[in-house]
Amino acid sequence: MVRDSYKDKLKEHIKKNLKKGYTPDTLKYALIRQEYSRVLVEQAIDEAQKEIAKEVPAFKEKPEIKCQFLDETNKPIEAKPWWKFW
């Protein structure tokens, strides 16, 4: 019971720092150096990553990337492939 609430607090701390941009390895070694249990830290990181992955919306379709070249007057230039010589 106490261990679960302890693990939940650790998991929330990890989620918060993952969202800030820290890597899981950085958090793992920092927490282990602060004398947290290695097993508990690894479990909390795994659970935090799974929860974050559930929060991220899935792509419904692939984005379409368009490339357009413009001249000095902002008019489109037709791009000719360099490999077609004839």
C-alpha positions in Angstrom: 0.0 0.0 0.0 2.7 2.5 1.1 5.0 1.2 -1.6 2.3 1.8 -4.3 1.7 5.4 -3.3 5.5 5.9 -3.1 5.8 4.5 -6.6 2.9 6.7 -7.9 4.6 9.8 -6.6 7.9 8.8 -8.2 6.0 8.0 -11.5 4.4 11.5 -11.4 7.8 13.1 -10.8 9.2 11.1 -13.8 6.3 12.1 -16.1 6.7 15.7 -15.2 10.4 15.7 -16.0 9.9 13.6 -19.2 7.5 16.3 -20.4 10.2 18.9 -19.6 12.5 17.2 -22.0 14.8 15.1 -19.8 15.7 11.6 -21.1 14.7 8.5 -19.3 18.3 7.5 -18.8 19.2 10.8 -17.2 16.3 10.6 -14.8 17.1 6.9 -14.0 20.7 7.6 -13.1 19.9 10.8 -11.2 17.3 9.0 -9.1 19.6 6.0 -8.5 22.3 8.3 -7.4 19.8 9.8 -4.9 19.5 6.2 -3.5 16.2 5.2 -4.9 15.8 1.5 -5.7 16.9 0.7 -9.2 14.0 -1.7 -9.7 11.5 0.8 -8.5 12.9 3.5 -10.7 12.9 1.3 -13.8 9.3 0.2 -13.1 8.1 3.8 -12.6 9.9 5.0 -15.8 8.2 2.2 -17.8 4.8 3.0 -16.4 5.3 6.7 -16.9 6.3 6.2 -20.5 3.2 4.0 -21.1 0.9 6.6 -19.6 2.5 9.4 -21.7 2.2 7.3 -24.8 -1.6 6.9 -24.1 -2.0 10.7 -23.9 -0.4 11.4 -27.3 -3.0 11.5 -30.0 -2.5 9.1 -32.9 -2.0 10.4 -36.4 -5.1 9.8 -38.5 -3.4 10.5 -41.8 0.1 11.2 -43.0 0.9 14.9 -43.4 1.6 16.0 -47.0 4.8 17.8 -47.5 5.1 20.2 -50.4 8.2 21.9 -51.7 8.0 25.0 -53.8 10.8 27.1 -55.2 10.3 30.8 -55.6 12.3 33.4 -57.6 13.1 37.0 -56.5 9.6 38.2 -57.3 8.0 35.3 -55.3 6.7 33.5 -58.4 6.9 29.7 -58.4 9.7 28.1 -60.4 9.2 24.8 -62.0 11.7 22.4 -60.5 13.2 20.1 -63.1 14.8 16.9 -61.9 18.6 16.9 -62.5 18.7 13.2 -63.5 16.5 13.7 -66.7 18.7 15.0 -69.5 16.4 14.4 -72.4 
